[in-house]
Amino acid sequence: MRALPPLERRTGRAWSVRSAGLAYPDGSPYQCRPDRSGRPRGVQSVTLAVAGADPGFVVRALTSPPWGARRYAVCTADRAFCTSHFSSGSVHDDRQKGRPYRHIQVRELFELGRGVIGGDLNLVPRDAAPAYKGRDECDPRRRWTYVTRKRKIDYVFAGEGRVRRCFVDRARSTWSDHVPLHAWVRR
């Protein structure tokens, strides 16, 4: 008997998962920084997990700075679920005045997605304003999700009236520099 992956073991149900690794303009993998012990952690990726049978997935490149990491959106084939990790604003990734690439990326992601859309947008709420049009945000109180600077840059959106509950999981703040954001959404 095969051992169940951790997500299936914890939830008691099957999951379909798709990832897209970020890459430099030359195509080489965009490596994560080492962990606190100096061990490598692999390639920085965007991952979408959906409960149930494989719905089919699509990966779309987002407009990215030509000198920085290529960014992607990962969606189910029917676009009911989409996620991304936008340019970071680091010195090598969309540091220009006005954050032009992140503003293009927010528009592209929300044109692509049709249902539940979210991710690490690397934008504070006022800069993510286009994402709110015709949608509810999981955490309207806009609590911080980025541990390092105590800012809100992670989001889950759904159509108006679909978000039932939201939970900012500060108990897990040591897992990453981001706090997990859990959303319960009506179909």
N, C-alpha and C positions, 0 to 999 in steps of 0.2 A: 504494500500500500504506500502510495506516495505521500510525503508530508505536505500539508497545505501551506501555501504562502501566508505570511503573517496577516495580511488584510483579510483573507478568507477565513483564517483561523479565528480572528477576533470578532468578525461580524457574522460568521456562520452562513455566508452566501458567496456565490461566485462573482468575480469581478473581471472586467476587461480593461486592460491598461495599454496606453500608447505614450511613448516619449519621443521627443525630438531634441537631439543634442545641439547646443549652440556651437558655432564654429567661427574662427577668424576668417577674414576675407580670402586668405590663401587656402581655405578648406580644412586647416588643422583644427582639432578639437579645442574648445574653450574650457580649459581645466579649472576645476574648483580650487580654491585655496586649500592648503593642507589643514587637517584638523589640529586641535590644540596640542596634540602629541607629535605633530609633524608628518603624520601619515597622509598619503594622497587620498582624495575622496572621489576621484573620477571626473567625468565631464559634466559641466553645468547643463541642465536639461529642463525642458518644460514637459510636465507629465499630466495626463488626464486619466483618471480611473472612474469607470462607470459600472454600477452594479448590474449584474446579469450577463446574458450572452453578448458576444462581440457585436456591437452595433455598426461596425465599420468606422474607421477614423480617417480624417484628412489632416494633413500638415500643410500650412501655408506660410511662406516667407513673408515677413513684415518689412516695410521699408526701414533700413538700418543705416547708421553712419558707414560710409564706405571704408573707414579706417578702423571700425570697431566690430564687436561680435555681431554675427547674423542672428536676428531674433525671429521666432516663429510663433504661430498660433497653432494649437492642437485642438481639433473639434471632432465631435461625432459626425458621421457622414450627413446626417439630417440637420446639422448645425444646432441641435437642441442644447448641446453643452460645448462651451469653448473656453480655453484658458491661454494665457501667455505670460511671459516675463519680459517686460519692456526694458529698453535701454536704461542704464543705471544712473547716468549723470556723473559718472567718474570722469577724470581728466581725459580718458581715452574713449569715452562713450557718451555722446550727446551732452557735452558741457556748455554748448553755445547758449547765448542769451535767448530766452524764450522757449528753450527745450523743444526745438522743432521736430526732432525725430520722435520723441514720446507723444507729441500731439498728433503726428501722422499715424503712429501706431495705435493710439486709442480710437481714432476714426476707423482705421482698417479693421481692428478687432470687432468693433461694434457694428460695422457693416456686414461682417462675416457671420457673426453669431446671431441666432434667432431666439434663443431661450435663456438658459442660465449661463452667464458670462462672468468670468472673474480671473484673478491672478495677481501677481506682483506688478502693478502698473507703474511703480516708481514715480507716482504723481500724488501730491496732496489733494484733498477734495476739491478745492477751488480750481486747480489745474485739470482735474478729471471731469469737469462740469459736463462735457458732451455725453459722457456715459450715463448721466442721470436722466436724460431726456426720455420720457415714456417708460422709465424703469424705477423700481425700488431697489435701494441698496440694503444689503443684509444688516449693516450696522449704522443706522442713521445717526446714532450718537457720535460716530466718528472717533471711536477710541483708538489709541495708538496700536499698531501691529508690528512696527519696526523697533526692535529692542534697542539697537545702538543709539538712535536719536529720538526715540519716543515720538514717532510720527505715524500717521495713518497713510499707508501706501499700498495696502492689500485690500482687495474688494471681492464681493460676490454680488452680482446684480441679477434680477429677474424681472419679468413683466410686472406692471403695477398690480398690487394686491396678491402676488404669489408668494412673497416671503412670509413664512409662518413664524420662524424663530431664528435667532442668531446667537452665537456664543463665541466670545473672544477667549481663547483657552490660555490664559496667562500661566496656568500650572505647568504648561509645557514650554515655557519661554527659554529654557536652557537647551532645547533641541536644536535651535537655529537662531539666526539674528532676526527671524520673523516669528510672530506668535500665530499659531494655527487659528483659523477663522472657520467655524462650522455654521452651515446654513441649512435650514429645513425649508423646502420650497414646495408649494402646491403644483400639481401637474397642470 
